[in-house]
Amino acid sequence: MLGSYSRGFWLMCLSSFLFFLSFNLLLPELPDHLSQLGGGEYKGFIIALFTLTAAISRPFSGKLTDTVGRIPVMVFGSLVCFVCGFVYPWALTVSSFLFLRLLHGFSTGFKPTGTAAFVADIVPVDKRGEAMGLLGVTGSLGMAAGPAFGSWVAETFSLNTMFYCSSAAALLSVLVQGTLTETLPQALRRRFSFSLLKLELDEILEPRVLAPALTTLLCLFPFGAVLTVIPDQSRLLGLTGTTKGLFYVCYTVASLVVRLVAGKASDTHGRVPVLRWSSGLLALGLAVLVWSPSIPVFLLGAIIFGIGTGLNSPTLYAWTVDLSHPERRGRGIATMYIALEVGIGLGALLAGWIFDNQPARLPWVHALSLTSVLAALAYLLLGVRATPAHPTAPAAEAALAVGAPEEAV
């Protein structure tokens, strides 16, 4: 399995690991940092503002991915992380910190869009689910290592050192991207100009991928809520210091293992059937978190939620790529990401509003997330026809591959 992928694919996986490590190592410390700045009531904005600019930038990153190229879009997103890491130590007021979170969101508005399009270009259609699963493994490793590493650096050295480590990881991601060969065919490439930032209505949302986009929104709503309240819930249960990020570690390791073991599931059984099972597992994990009186139960919820995510995420990516026209692949992926950011942002905002620093309200946050996932499950069962296990690549798929570099084929 591993030997069937090109050097470009594995380099992209390394770049993805470094990128996710960069901004995830900040997450466990940001709520307390904001509270120390005097903005404890704005914890929901830590994630919401980040996802707001990510969502706003998606149509632009999608269009630029299909016109300027995959690699320039990825480099821009990683450079945003690099710059923000150096600026956080100077954001010493609530307003400047929140403004920086707003700017930081441009990183995920650009880098993952280019990454997903690049990987879709270089893997066969019948290995799409598996490839997206492997790519997700490296992202999950970054997400797992990030919180634990960030908490350790902050405890051992300082908060500012943690910010600088975030910046360094982003710079390494840029350097890896510089070794890759562009996969957008030369005939489709255009030199960047500001006129490319002018969007037509059909360049904002790609109608072909509305079904996976809606599913993404409903299934990712809980992620924004979890990111917002889990640091406080961890502390209330007695997880402090270097153990503060233990929930994230359990969640992402479970997700990682599932992607390795079952990454090919949607290639074999079809996208929609796998999404039905994954949504059911997400719902079960959230139901456990509604009632989590102890650390073992709390971490069990993290593991089940991670298993559901490990099945859900690569399948949504693959389903989106299946339905996208190859020449509008970047825009199709961007539409899915817009839904992702809207879901995460809404989850974070509502979680912060419901929680309001009152521990007794934590179960209500997870109950709302559970409702969102059950709505996704109902939609997948009643409103979507199951897709074939091996989607046939359209003729345009072959046309797009003409002129692609040898390592990418």
Rosetta blueprint (number, residue, H / E / L):
1 M L
2 L H
3 G H
4 S H
5 Y L
6 S L
7 R H
8 G H
9 F H
10 W H
11 L H
12 M H
13 C H
14 L H
15 S H
16 S H
17 F H
18 L H
19 F H
20 F H
21 L H
22 S H
23 F H
24 N H
25 L L
26 L L
27 L L
28 P L
29 E L
30 L H
31 P H
32 D H
33 H H
34 L H
35 S H
36 Q H
37 L L
38 G L
39 G L
40 G H
41 E H
42 Y H
43 K L
44 G H
45 F H
46 I H
47 I H
48 A H
49 L H
50 F H
51 T H
52 L H
53 T H
54 A H
55 A H
56 I H
57 S H
58 R H
59 P H
60 F H
61 S H
62 G H
63 K H
64 L H
65 T H
66 D H
67 T H
68 V L
69 G L
70 R H
71 I H
72 P H
73 V H
74 M H
75 V H
76 F H
77 G H
78 S H
79 L H
80 V H
81 C H
82 F H
83 V H
84 C H
85 G H
86 F H
87 V H
88 Y H
89 P H
90 W H
91 A L
92 L L
93 T L
94 V H
95 S H
96 S H
97 F H
98 L H
99 F H
100 L H
101 R H
102 L H
103 L H
104 H H
105 G H
106 F H
107 S H
108 T H
109 G H
110 F H
111 K H
112 P H
113 T H
114 G H
115 T H
116 A H
117 A H
118 F H
119 V H
120 A H
121 D H
122 I H
123 V L
124 P L
125 V H
126 D H
127 K H
128 R H
129 G H
130 E H
131 A H
132 M H
133 G H
134 L H
135 L H
136 G H
137 V H
138 T H
139 G H
140 S H
141 L H
142 G H
143 M H
144 A H
145 A H
146 G H
147 P H
148 A H
149 F H
150 G H
151 S H
152 W H
153 V H
154 A H
155 E H
156 T H
157 F L
158 S L
159 L H
160 N H
161 T H
162 M H
163 F H
164 Y H
165 C H
166 S H
167 S H
168 A H
169 A H
170 A H
171 L H
172 L H
173 S H
174 V H
175 L H
176 V H
177 Q H
178 G L
179 T L
180 L L
181 T L
182 E L
183 T L
184 L L
185 P L
186 Q H
187 A H
188 L H
189 R L
190 R L
191 R L
192 F L
193 S L
194 F H
195 S H
196 L H
197 L H
198 K L
199 L L
200 E L
201 L H
202 D H
203 E H
204 I L
205 L L
206 E L
207 P H
208 R H
209 V H
210 L H
211 A H
212 P H
213 A H
214 L H
215 T H
216 T H
217 L H
218 L H
219 C H
220 L H
221 F H
222 P H
223 F H
224 G H
225 A H
226 V H
227 L H
228 T H
229 V H
230 I H
231 P H
232 D H
233 Q H
234 S H
235 R H
236 L H
237 L L
238 G L
239 L L
240 T L
241 G H
242 T H
243 T H
244 K L
245 G L
246 L H
247 F H
248 Y H
249 V H
250 C H
251 Y H
252 T H
253 V H
254 A H
255 S H
256 L H
257 V H
258 V H
259 R H
260 L H
261 V H
262 A H
263 G L
264 K L
265 A H
266 S H
267 D H
268 T H
269 H H
270 G L
271 R H
272 V H
273 P H
274 V H
275 L H
276 R H
277 W H
278 S H
279 S H
280 G H
281 L H
282 L H
283 A H
284 L H
285 G H
286 L H
287 A H
288 V H
289 L H
290 V H
291 W L
292 S L
293 P L
294 S L
295 I H
296 P H
297 V H
298 F H
299 L H
300 L H
301 G H
302 A H
303 I H
304 I H
305 F H
306 G H
307 I H
308 G H
309 T H
310 G H
311 L H
312 N H
313 S H
314 P H
315 T H
316 L H
317 Y H
318 A H
319 W H
320 T H
321 V H
322 D H
323 L H
324 S L
325 H L
326 P H
327 E H
328 R H
329 R H
330 G H
331 R H
332 G H
333 I H
334 A H
335 T H
336 M H
337 Y H
338 I H
339 A H
340 L H
341 E H
342 V H
343 G H
344 I H
345 G H
346 L H
347 G H
348 A H
349 L H
350 L H
351 A H
352 G H
353 W H
354 I H
355 F H
356 D L
357 N L
358 Q L
359 P H
360 A H
361 R H
362 L H
363 P H
364 W H
365 V H
366 H H
367 A H
368 L H
369 S H
370 L H
371 T H
372 S H
373 V H
374 L H
375 A H
376 A H
377 L H
378 A H
379 Y H
380 L H
381 L H
382 L H
383 G L
384 V L
385 R L
386 A L
387 T L
388 P L
389 A L
390 H L
391 P L
392 T L
393 A L
394 P L
395 A H
396 A H
397 E H
398 A H
399 A H
400 L H
401 A H
402 V L
403 G L
404 A L
405 P L
406 E H
407 E H
408 A H
409 V L
